Amino acid sequence: PVKPIGHCKSLAKEAGTFLAKHKILELDIERLLKVVVSQNIISVVQNASVVDTSNLQTELEPYKDMQQKIERLQAQLGDLKGKSKDTSCVSNTQNHLSQKLENANVELEF
């Protein structure tokens, strides 16, 4: 059976909304990664001569907060991916972002 034109327009609008949300989440993750890496570099530079590790847990709290926010955004991205019929583009983007997160996490491990 032939679908009405209105149905096709509705699907196109839904796809456009999905892509817009996906792009926003992608940009949020990119921004957070830059912040985490920048904070890590600043922390290393500031503490280069400090050997005392007693404050390490306190110093790592901001990184944990950022990591939790990144994980929440990844979960949202995964939810959006699950709602999409054509996930090849989303899957590639998510894999790319996951690789970036792994690289950032490796840098965060002192």
VENCORHU-V225639 format. One line per field, one symbol per residue. ss: DSSP state (H for helix, E for strand, C for the rest). burial: # if it has 9 or more other ideal C-beta (glycine too) atoms within 8 Angstrom, else .. A space follows every 50 residues. Layout:
# VENCORHU-V225639
ss = ???
burial = ???
This chain:
# VENCORHU-V225639
ss = CCCCHHHHHHHHHHHHHHHHHHHHHHHHHHHHHHHHHHHHHHHHHHCCCC CCCCCHHHHHHHHHHHHHHHHHHHHHHHHHHHHCCCCHHHHHHHHHHHHH HHHHHHHHCC
burial = .......#.........#..##..##.###.##.###.##..#....... ........#...#..##.##..##.###.##..#.....##.##..##.# #..##..#..
